Amino acid sequence: MAGLSLLAVILVAISIAFLYHFTNGCFEGQISMLQKPNFVIILADDIGWGDLGANWADMNATPNLDKMALEGMRFVDFHSAASTCSPSRASLLSGRLGIRNGVTHNFAVTSSAGLPLNETTLAEVLKNAGYSTGAIGKWHLGHNGYFHPIFRGFDNYFGIPYSNDMGCTDTPGYNLPPCPSCRWSSAKTRNKACYTDVALPLLDNLTIVEQPVNLTSLTEKYAKRAVEFILHASESGQPFFLYIALAHMHVPLPVTQYSARMPGRGEYRNSLREMDDFVGRVKKAIDDNVKENTLFWFTGDNGPWSQKCELAGNVGPFIGAWQTARGGSAAKQTTWEGGHRVPAVAYWHNRIPANATSSALLSTLDIFPTLVFLANASLPLNRHFDGLEASEVLFGHSGEGHKALFHPNSGAAGRFGEIKSVRMEQYKAFYMTGGAEACDGSIGPAQAHDPPLIFNLGQDIEERVPLNSSSAEYQRVLPEINQALVDLLQNIAMDNVSKADYTKDPSVTPCCNPHHVVCRCETL
């Protein structure tokens, strides 16, 4: 019996050693996988692929993001799911293209609806899986009634309901805040210089706590809320999902703490530096509290808004030369690479390999299925998804991304949401082209192409000269591209597709005090 007991002890020891080495590997940095991981997603607004120093050493204004790239993985062929605000956000949070989720163009201040309520958000899935969920920043998926973020799976929300130019600026929709404070004691004393449309509100859950928003201090408010959320969640031990959608780099660009330090360098660089500082503060909170078990993913909603000239970002090499030679911008609102190829960096201490660069073809659509998989949750039933579960790419085990990506029209050409551009490996086909408004005021007219223009991005990243349609290369890739588009449209026809309501109703405009003519209230 004593010999048998000794044998049992030996067998148990061998089993423990086997599990230690082959299930957990090195214990340090791996035990966290016994828990559900935390997720922090930062979505920058109107940022250029070339704004990231690690991508395109130009302005040298992103030291924190560059450091994050050295400690994690940088993606060089990463794309937003659309090239305007509301559609790109809807796709990230639903995992579905706008042609499926119904969000094909931007919602307005007076929009009565938003992302269709029958669409399930990433926050809802993770909340049902036991996560604490928070959203900070720009929402732009509906602010009225049940379209508000706290009814879409988020436990807490702090931010602005739509873009920062859809309210208080020096001139409506223009470039640099703030507008003068409006005093409504009487019409005679009213400040005539201020913008007299509704002012931009700051929401804390359902309550407007400031209107108009002080855009100069908004980033600091966001940073404090983000750090507080991470600290509170880490102390509670509950896994968390924090979605941060910044106002940067959308105009109006606020005067920042860096303006005095970097005179003559331009408002855009100053604002970019402030955004990068925000990222650094969030990363420090992660590293100081939850770095062993937190995936931190930074990316952008679309490319730069070129018509803003020196206040627009840098597309890097993705200049869309074919289009710009014919007029208009090839960035935001277009299906050219500058419109949807965005910077992306992912960091997870001891999980994502350091100083790694991935050329896998990926998209913001992939965030939804990847996080759901890592959380050991389930995708919603009875609908199709356009994203790819990309954890093997994140962890450096695979370089395979999408074989095909589909880019929806976002305002420059054709109907909103229509798929008129297809990426197939290194090839990109345009069934329709068009340019958004450029800095010089030109607009490239919409132009249909049958057969499509096809560019080989492996040899022509600037999208300058399409392949000769009679060449063997063109004839070889065209059938596969056409078939991919046919397959997608057939799949959509069989899917549970939503339709967004774009009805406008002035009564839904956010206002902290309806007795103020343009809703201008002191900080509450």
C-alpha positions as CSV (number, residue, x, y, z in Angstrom):
1,M,0.0,0.0,0.0
2,A,2.9,2.3,0.8
3,G,4.3,1.7,-2.6
4,L,1.0,2.4,-4.2
5,S,0.7,5.7,-2.3
6,L,4.1,6.7,-3.5
7,L,3.2,5.8,-7.0
8,A,0.1,8.0,-6.8
9,V,2.1,10.9,-5.5
10,I,4.5,10.5,-8.4
11,L,1.7,10.4,-10.9
12,V,0.1,13.5,-9.4
13,A,3.4,15.4,-9.6
14,I,3.9,14.4,-13.2
15,S,0.3,15.5,-14.0
16,I,0.9,18.9,-12.4
17,A,4.2,19.3,-14.2
18,F,2.5,18.4,-17.5
19,L,-0.3,20.9,-17.0
20,Y,2.2,23.6,-15.9
21,H,4.4,23.3,-19.0
22,F,2.0,22.4,-21.7
23,T,-1.2,24.1,-20.7
24,N,0.0,27.3,-19.1
25,G,3.5,27.5,-20.5
26,C,5.5,30.0,-18.5
27,F,3.3,30.7,-15.4
28,E,4.0,34.4,-15.3
29,G,1.8,36.3,-17.8
30,Q,-0.4,33.2,-18.6
31,I,-2.4,32.6,-15.4
32,S,-4.5,35.7,-16.3
33,M,-6.1,33.6,-19.1
34,L,-7.9,31.7,-16.3
35,Q,-10.0,34.9,-16.0
36,K,-12.0,36.7,-18.6
37,P,-9.7,39.4,-20.2
38,N,-10.5,43.1,-20.0
39,F,-10.8,45.2,-23.2
40,V,-10.0,48.9,-23.8
41,I,-10.8,50.2,-27.3
42,I,-9.8,53.7,-28.4
43,L,-11.3,55.0,-31.6
44,A,-9.8,58.2,-32.8
45,D,-11.8,60.5,-35.2
46,D,-10.6,61.6,-38.6
47,I,-7.1,60.4,-38.0
48,G,-4.7,59.7,-40.9
49,W,-2.6,56.5,-41.3
50,G,0.4,58.8,-41.6
51,D,-0.3,60.6,-38.3
52,L,1.2,57.7,-36.4
53,G,4.9,58.2,-36.1
54,A,5.6,54.5,-36.2
55,N,3.9,54.4,-39.6
56,W,5.2,57.6,-41.2
57,A,7.9,59.5,-39.4
58,D,6.7,63.1,-40.3
59,M,5.4,65.2,-37.4
60,N,6.9,63.1,-34.5
61,A,3.9,63.9,-32.4
62,T,2.8,60.4,-31.1
63,P,5.5,59.2,-28.7
64,N,3.1,57.2,-26.5
65,L,1.5,55.4,-29.5
66,D,4.9,54.8,-31.0
67,K,6.0,53.2,-27.6
68,M,2.8,51.2,-27.6
69,A,3.7,49.9,-31.0
70,L,7.2,48.9,-29.8
71,E,5.6,47.0,-26.9
72,G,2.8,45.5,-29.0
73,M,1.7,44.9,-32.5
74,R,1.3,47.5,-35.3
75,F,-1.1,46.8,-38.2
76,V,-0.2,48.4,-41.5
77,D,-3.1,47.1,-43.6
78,F,-6.0,47.9,-41.2
79,H,-9.2,49.5,-42.3
80,S,-12.3,51.2,-41.0
81,A,-15.5,49.6,-42.0
82,A,-16.7,52.9,-43.6
83,S,-15.2,56.3,-44.2
84,T,-17.6,58.5,-42.2
85,C,-18.5,58.7,-38.6
86,S,-21.8,57.0,-37.8
87,P,-21.4,54.1,-40.2
88,S,-17.9,53.2,-39.0
89,R,-19.0,53.3,-35.4
90,A,-22.1,51.2,-36.1
91,S,-20.0,48.6,-37.8
92,L,-17.4,48.4,-35.0
93,L,-20.1,47.9,-32.4
94,S,-22.2,45.5,-34.4
95,G,-19.6,43.6,-36.4
96,R,-21.7,44.2,-39.5
97,L,-21.4,46.4,-42.6
98,G,-23.8,49.3,-42.9
99,I,-25.7,47.5,-45.7
100,R,-26.6,45.0,-43.0
101,N,-27.0,47.1,-39.9
102,G,-28.8,49.9,-41.7
103,V,-26.5,52.7,-40.7
104,T,-25.2,54.1,-44.1
105,H,-24.6,57.8,-43.3
106,N,-24.4,60.2,-40.4
107,F,-27.1,61.0,-37.9
108,A,-28.0,64.6,-37.2
109,V,-28.6,66.7,-34.1
110,T,-32.3,66.4,-34.8
111,S,-32.3,62.6,-35.6
112,S,-35.0,60.9,-33.8
113,A,-33.4,57.4,-34.1
114,G,-30.0,55.7,-34.5
115,L,-28.5,52.3,-34.7
116,P,-31.5,50.1,-35.1
117,L,-32.6,48.6,-31.8
118,N,-32.8,45.1,-33.2
119,E,-29.0,45.2,-33.8
120,T,-27.0,43.7,-30.9
121,T,-24.0,45.7,-29.8
122,L,-20.7,44.4,-28.6
123,A,-21.4,46.0,-25.2
124,E,-24.6,44.0,-24.9
125,V,-22.9,40.7,-25.7
126,L,-20.1,41.4,-23.2
127,K,-22.5,42.7,-20.5
128,N,-24.4,39.4,-20.8
129,A,-21.1,37.6,-20.4
130,G,-20.5,39.3,-17.0
131,Y,-18.6,42.4,-18.0
132,S,-18.7,45.9,-16.6
133,T,-19.1,48.2,-19.6
134,G,-18.4,51.8,-20.1
135,A,-18.4,54.3,-23.0
136,I,-16.5,57.6,-23.0
137,G,-16.6,60.2,-25.9
138,K,-18.4,60.6,-29.1
139,W,-21.4,58.3,-29.6
140,H,-23.1,59.4,-32.9
141,L,-25.4,56.4,-33.0
142,G,-28.6,58.1,-31.7
143,H,-29.2,60.1,-28.6
144,N,-33.0,60.0,-28.3
145,G,-34.7,57.5,-26.1
146,Y,-33.5,53.9,-26.3
147,F,-30.9,54.8,-28.9
148,H,-28.8,56.4,-26.1
149,P,-25.7,54.3,-25.1
150,I,-26.9,53.4,-21.7
151,F,-29.7,51.5,-23.4
152,R,-27.3,49.8,-25.8
153,G,-25.3,47.7,-23.3
154,F,-23.2,50.3,-21.5
155,D,-23.5,50.6,-17.8
156,N,-22.0,54.1,-17.9
157,Y,-21.6,56.8,-20.5
158,F,-19.8,60.2,-20.4
159,G,-19.4,62.2,-23.6
160,I,-20.9,64.1,-26.5
161,P,-23.8,62.6,-28.5
162,Y,-22.4,63.4,-31.9
163,S,-19.4,65.2,-33.6
164,N,-17.8,68.2,-31.9
165,D,-18.6,70.5,-34.9
166,M,-22.3,69.8,-34.5
167,G,-22.8,72.5,-32.0
168,C,-20.7,75.2,-30.4
169,T,-17.8,76.5,-32.4
170,D,-16.7,80.0,-33.5
171,T,-18.5,79.5,-36.8
172,P,-20.8,76.6,-37.3
173,G,-19.0,73.5,-38.6
174,Y,-15.7,75.3,-38.8
175,N,-12.3,74.7,-37.3
176,L,-11.3,76.3,-34.0
177,P,-13.4,76.7,-30.8
178,P,-14.6,78.1,-28.6
179,C,-17.5,80.3,-29.4
180,P,-18.2,83.2,-27.0
181,S,-20.5,82.5,-24.1
182,C,-24.1,83.5,-24.9
183,R,-26.0,85.5,-22.3
184,W,-29.7,85.5,-22.8
185,S,-30.8,88.1,-20.1
186,S,-32.2,90.2,-22.9
187,A,-32.0,90.5,-26.7
188,K,-30.3,93.8,-26.3
189,T,-27.4,92.4,-24.3
190,R,-27.0,89.2,-26.3
191,N,-23.6,88.6,-27.7
192,K,-24.1,88.8,-31.4
193,A,-20.8,87.0,-32.2
194,C,-21.8,83.6,-30.7
195,Y,-23.2,80.7,-32.6
196,T,-27.0,80.8,-32.1
197,D,-27.8,77.3,-33.0
198,V,-28.1,74.6,-30.3
199,A,-24.9,74.3,-28.3
200,L,-23.0,71.0,-28.0
201,P,-23.9,69.1,-24.7
202,L,-21.8,67.0,-22.5
203,L,-23.7,64.0,-21.1
204,D,-23.1,62.0,-17.9
205,N,-25.4,59.1,-18.5
206,L,-28.8,60.7,-19.2
207,T,-27.9,64.1,-17.6
208,I,-26.5,67.1,-19.5
209,V,-23.8,68.4,-17.2
210,E,-22.3,71.1,-19.4
211,Q,-23.7,73.0,-22.4
212,P,-21.9,74.3,-24.4
213,V,-18.9,72.0,-23.9
214,N,-15.6,73.6,-23.1
215,L,-13.7,71.7,-25.8
216,T,-10.3,72.9,-24.4
217,S,-10.8,70.9,-21.2
218,L,-12.8,68.0,-22.6
219,T,-9.8,65.7,-23.1
220,E,-8.8,66.1,-19.4
221,K,-12.4,65.2,-18.4
222,Y,-12.3,62.1,-20.6
223,A,-8.9,61.1,-19.2
224,K,-10.1,61.3,-15.6
225,R,-13.2,59.3,-16.3
226,A,-11.2,56.6,-18.2
227,V,-8.6,56.2,-15.4
228,E,-11.4,56.1,-12.8
229,F,-13.3,53.5,-14.7
230,I,-10.1,51.3,-15.0
231,L,-9.2,51.7,-11.3
232,H,-12.8,50.9,-10.1
233,A,-13.0,47.9,-12.4
234,S,-9.6,46.5,-11.3
235,E,-10.6,46.9,-7.7
236,S,-13.9,45.1,-8.2
237,G,-12.3,42.2,-9.9
238,Q,-15.1,42.2,-12.6
239,P,-13.9,42.0,-16.2
240,F,-14.5,45.2,-18.1
241,F,-15.0,46.6,-21.5
242,L,-14.2,50.3,-22.0
243,Y,-15.0,52.0,-25.3
244,I,-13.4,55.4,-25.8
245,A,-14.3,57.4,-28.9
246,L,-12.3,60.6,-29.0
247,A,-13.1,64.0,-30.5
248,H,-9.6,64.1,-31.8
249,M,-8.7,64.6,-34.7
250,H,-12.1,66.0,-35.8
251,V,-12.4,69.8,-36.2
252,P,-12.8,72.0,-34.3
253,L,-9.3,71.4,-32.9
254,P,-9.1,73.0,-29.5
255,V,-6.2,75.1,-28.2
256,T,-4.3,72.6,-26.1
257,Q,-1.7,72.6,-23.4
258,Y,0.9,71.9,-26.1
259,S,0.2,75.1,-28.1
260,A,2.5,77.2,-26.0
261,R,5.2,74.6,-26.0
262,M,5.2,74.1,-29.8
263,P,4.7,77.6,-31.3
264,G,4.5,77.7,-35.1
265,R,4.1,74.0,-35.4
266,G,0.4,74.2,-36.2
267,E,-2.9,73.4,-34.4
268,Y,-3.1,69.9,-35.9
269,R,0.2,68.8,-34.5
270,N,-0.6,70.3,-31.1
271,S,-4.0,68.5,-31.0
272,L,-2.4,65.2,-32.2
273,R,0.1,65.5,-29.4
274,E,-2.7,66.0,-26.9
275,M,-4.5,62.9,-28.2
276,D,-1.3,60.9,-27.9
277,D,-0.9,62.1,-24.3
278,F,-4.4,60.9,-23.5
279,V,-3.5,57.4,-24.9
280,G,-0.4,57.4,-22.7
281,R,-2.5,58.1,-19.6
282,V,-4.9,55.3,-20.4
283,K,-2.0,52.9,-21.0
284,K,-0.3,53.9,-17.7
285,A,-3.6,53.1,-15.9
286,I,-3.7,49.7,-17.6
287,D,0.0,49.0,-16.9
288,D,-0.3,50.0,-13.2
289,N,-3.4,47.9,-12.5
290,V,-4.4,45.3,-15.0
291,K,-1.7,44.9,-17.7
292,E,-1.4,41.1,-17.4
293,N,-5.0,40.6,-18.5
294,T,-6.0,43.6,-20.6
295,L,-6.2,43.9,-24.4
296,F,-5.7,47.6,-25.4
297,W,-6.6,48.3,-29.1
298,F,-6.2,51.8,-30.7
299,T,-7.5,52.6,-34.2
300,G,-9.4,55.2,-36.2
301,D,-12.9,55.7,-37.6
302,N,-11.8,56.9,-41.0
303,G,-9.2,58.9,-42.8
304,P,-8.5,62.6,-42.7
305,W,-11.0,65.3,-43.6
306,S,-9.0,66.8,-46.4
307,Q,-11.1,69.9,-47.1
308,K,-9.9,71.2,-43.7
309,C,-6.5,71.8,-45.3
310,E,-3.8,72.3,-42.7
311,L,-6.2,71.1,-40.0
312,A,-6.5,67.7,-41.6
313,G,-4.3,64.6,-41.0
314,N,-1.8,62.8,-43.1
315,V,-2.7,59.9,-45.3
316,G,0.9,58.8,-45.7
317,P,1.5,57.2,-49.1
318,F,-2.2,56.5,-49.7
319,I,-2.8,59.6,-51.8
320,G,-5.4,58.2,-54.3
321,A,-3.5,59.8,-57.2
322,W,-5.9,58.6,-59.9
323,Q,-8.7,60.5,-58.2
324,T,-6.8,63.6,-57.1
325,A,-5.6,64.1,-60.7
326,R,-9.3,64.4,-61.6
327,G,-10.3,66.6,-58.7
328,G,-11.5,66.1,-55.2
329,S,-10.0,64.5,-52.1
330,A,-9.2,60.8,-51.9
331,A,-9.5,60.6,-48.1
332,K,-12.5,60.8,-45.7
333,Q,-15.9,60.0,-47.4
334,T,-14.3,58.0,-50.2
335,T,-13.4,54.4,-50.9
336,W,-9.8,55.2,-51.8
337,E,-7.2,53.9,-49.4
338,G,-6.8,57.3,-47.7
339,G,-10.4,57.2,-46.7
340,H,-10.5,53.9,-44.8
341,R,-6.9,52.7,-44.2
342,V,-6.3,53.8,-40.6
343,P,-3.5,53.4,-38.0
344,A,-4.0,50.5,-35.6
345,V,-1.9,49.3,-32.6
346,A,-2.8,46.4,-30.2
347,Y,-1.1,45.8,-26.8
348,W,-1.4,43.0,-24.3
349,H,1.5,42.5,-21.9
350,N,3.0,39.0,-22.4
351,R,0.3,38.0,-24.8
352,I,0.8,40.1,-27.9
353,P,4.4,39.9,-29.1
354,A,6.4,43.1,-28.7
355,N,7.7,45.2,-31.6
356,A,5.6,43.2,-34.1
357,T,4.3,44.4,-37.4
358,S,1.4,42.7,-39.1
359,S,0.5,43.1,-42.7
360,A,-2.7,41.0,-42.3
361,L,-5.7,42.5,-44.0
362,L,-7.9,43.4,-41.1
363,S,-10.8,45.8,-40.3
364,T,-12.6,47.4,-37.4
365,L,-15.3,44.8,-38.2
366,D,-13.0,42.2,-36.7
367,I,-13.0,43.8,-33.2
368,F,-16.5,42.5,-32.4
369,P,-15.9,38.7,-33.1
370,T,-12.4,38.8,-31.7
371,L,-13.4,40.2,-28.3
372,V,-16.5,38.0,-28.1
373,F,-14.2,34.9,-28.7
374,L,-11.6,36.1,-26.1
375,A,-14.5,36.6,-23.6
376,N,-15.7,33.1,-24.2
377,A,-19.1,34.6,-25.2
378,S,-21.3,33.8,-28.1
379,L,-22.2,35.8,-31.2
380,P,-25.8,36.8,-31.5
381,L,-27.9,34.4,-33.4
382,N,-29.9,34.8,-36.7
383,R,-27.6,37.2,-38.4
384,H,-24.4,37.2,-40.4
385,F,-21.2,39.0,-39.5
386,D,-18.6,40.6,-41.7
387,G,-15.7,40.5,-39.2
388,L,-13.0,37.9,-38.7
389,E,-12.0,36.4,-35.4
390,A,-8.4,37.6,-35.4
391,S,-6.9,36.4,-32.1
392,E,-4.4,34.2,-33.9
393,V,-3.1,37.3,-35.7
394,L,-3.0,39.3,-32.4
395,F,-1.0,36.6,-30.7
396,G,1.5,36.3,-33.5
397,H,0.4,32.8,-34.5
398,S,-0.9,33.7,-37.9
399,G,-0.4,36.3,-40.6
400,E,-3.7,35.5,-42.3
401,G,-6.4,38.2,-42.4
402,H,-9.3,38.6,-44.8
403,K,-9.0,37.5,-48.3
404,A,-11.5,40.1,-49.3
405,L,-12.8,43.4,-47.8
406,F,-15.7,45.4,-49.1
407,H,-15.8,49.1,-48.9
408,P,-19.1,51.0,-48.8
409,N,-19.7,54.3,-50.5
410,S,-19.8,57.0,-47.8
411,G,-20.8,60.2,-49.6
412,A,-18.3,60.8,-52.4
413,A,-19.9,58.6,-55.0
414,G,-23.1,56.6,-55.5
415,R,-25.7,55.7,-52.9
416,F,-24.7,55.6,-49.2
417,G,-23.7,52.1,-48.1
418,E,-23.5,50.5,-51.6
419,I,-20.5,48.3,-52.0
420,K,-18.7,49.7,-55.0
421,S,-15.1,48.9,-54.1
422,V,-13.6,45.4,-53.3
423,R,-10.2,44.6,-52.0
424,M,-9.0,41.1,-52.9
425,E,-5.6,40.2,-51.5
426,Q,-3.3,42.9,-53.0
427,Y,-5.8,43.9,-55.7
428,K,-8.5,46.6,-55.3
429,A,-11.4,47.1,-57.7
430,F,-13.5,50.2,-58.1
431,Y,-16.9,49.8,-59.7
432,M,-17.5,53.5,-59.0
433,T,-15.1,56.3,-58.1
434,G,-15.5,59.8,-56.8
435,G,-13.7,62.4,-54.7
436,A,-14.9,64.2,-51.6
437,E,-14.4,68.0,-51.4
438,A,-10.7,68.8,-51.3
439,C,-8.8,71.7,-49.7
440,D,-8.9,73.6,-53.0
441,G,-12.7,73.3,-53.1
442,S,-12.7,70.8,-56.0
443,I,-15.0,67.7,-55.9
444,G,-14.3,64.6,-58.0
445,P,-17.6,63.6,-59.7
446,A,-19.0,60.1,-59.4
447,Q,-18.0,57.9,-62.2
448,A,-19.2,54.3,-62.8
449,H,-16.7,51.7,-64.2
450,D,-17.8,48.7,-66.2
451,P,-15.5,46.7,-66.2
452,P,-14.1,48.0,-62.9
453,L,-10.8,49.8,-62.4
454,I,-8.3,47.4,-60.7
455,F,-5.2,48.6,-58.9
456,N,-2.4,46.3,-57.8
457,L,-1.6,47.8,-54.3
458,G,1.4,45.7,-54.0
459,Q,3.1,47.7,-56.8
460,D,1.0,50.9,-56.8
461,I,0.1,51.9,-53.2
462,E,-0.7,55.4,-54.4
463,E,-3.5,54.1,-56.5
464,R,-2.1,55.9,-59.5
465,V,-2.4,53.7,-62.6
466,P,-5.0,51.0,-62.9
467,L,-4.2,47.7,-64.6
468,N,-4.8,47.5,-68.3
469,S,-8.1,45.7,-68.7
470,S,-6.8,43.6,-71.5
471,S,-3.8,42.4,-69.6
472,A,-3.4,38.8,-68.4
473,E,-3.1,40.0,-64.8
474,Y,-6.4,41.9,-65.0
475,Q,-8.2,39.0,-66.7
476,R,-6.9,36.6,-64.1
477,V,-8.1,38.5,-61.0
478,L,-11.4,40.0,-62.3
479,P,-13.6,36.9,-62.2
480,E,-12.6,36.2,-58.5
481,I,-13.3,39.8,-57.5
482,N,-16.6,39.8,-59.3
483,Q,-17.6,36.5,-57.7
484,A,-16.6,37.7,-54.2
485,L,-19.0,40.7,-54.6
486,V,-21.8,38.5,-55.9
487,D,-21.3,36.1,-53.0
488,L,-21.5,39.0,-50.5
489,L,-24.7,40.4,-52.0
490,Q,-26.3,37.0,-52.0
491,N,-25.4,36.5,-48.4
492,I,-26.9,39.9,-47.5
493,A,-30.1,39.0,-49.4
494,M,-30.4,35.9,-47.1
495,D,-29.5,37.8,-43.9
496,N,-31.5,39.5,-41.2
497,V,-31.0,43.0,-42.4
498,S,-31.9,46.2,-40.5
499,K,-32.9,49.6,-41.7
500,A,-32.1,52.7,-39.8
501,D,-34.7,55.5,-39.4
502,Y,-33.2,58.8,-40.5
503,T,-36.3,60.9,-39.6
504,K,-35.5,64.3,-38.1
505,D,-37.5,65.9,-35.3
506,P,-36.3,69.2,-33.8
507,S,-37.9,68.3,-30.4
508,V,-35.3,65.6,-29.8
509,T,-32.4,68.1,-29.8
510,P,-30.5,67.8,-26.5
511,C,-31.0,70.8,-24.3
512,C,-30.1,71.2,-20.6
513,N,-32.6,73.9,-20.1
514,P,-35.5,74.4,-22.5
515,H,-36.1,78.0,-21.2
516,H,-32.8,79.0,-22.8
517,V,-33.4,79.7,-26.4
518,V,-30.3,77.9,-27.6
519,C,-29.7,75.7,-24.6
520,R,-26.7,77.5,-23.2
521,C,-26.3,76.7,-19.5
522,E,-23.6,77.1,-16.9
523,T,-21.8,74.0,-15.9
524,L,-24.2,72.1,-13.7
